Structure formats: structure tokens, C-alpha cells
Amino acid sequence: MSDHVYKIVEIVGSSPDSIEGAISNAVAKAGKSLRELRWFEVVETRGHIEGGKVGHYQVKLKVAFTLE
């Protein structure tokens, strides 16, 4: 097994449906410009309230990718 070195960046994703949707949206978008994504960590969760109801969910993630 080879040794890995990772670079970590923070991103924020959102979804009108769920926290899981916000995570999936963020990872999918990051995967379009970052190669070799390996893991993520949710570091913050928040949302927007509209008319007394949840309008959308937002999550801050740390995502890591392998350096070449």
C-alpha cells in the first residue's frame, strides 16, 4: 500500500430538501474541478428560514483529495 498525502479544502453546499442533499451537491460540484477526492467531514450545519419553515439546508465541509 502506498503512502498518501492529502490536500484539504473547505466548501459549502446547500439543498432545499435535506442535509444529505446539501452534502451530495457539494461533493458532486467539487468533483467536477478537483481530482482524486477521498473523504469529507461536515464541520458546520445551518439553514435558512422562510415564512417560519426551513427554506434550505447548508453545510460546510472539509473535503480532501490525494496529491499527485
Steps between C-alpha positions, in 0.01 A plus 500: 500500500638839406517802728252777429526873551177697497405861436196623695268778384177638645185524293135581572207315346128564518175325423132584543429137593746368760841509663592189304402679180720795591794263558438318172471826305825633647697181435364464145590859412847475658559178307466692172812706569696299759645161411550208735250606771534253787298609802291776655421627848195709587626785720194724515128467434257786463194602303278775379152563635224629274150569630563310821617186314831361387579660164822314434780312673864601484811305604866594518725211406868427507580288196832331440665388180818309434797700379666362189 
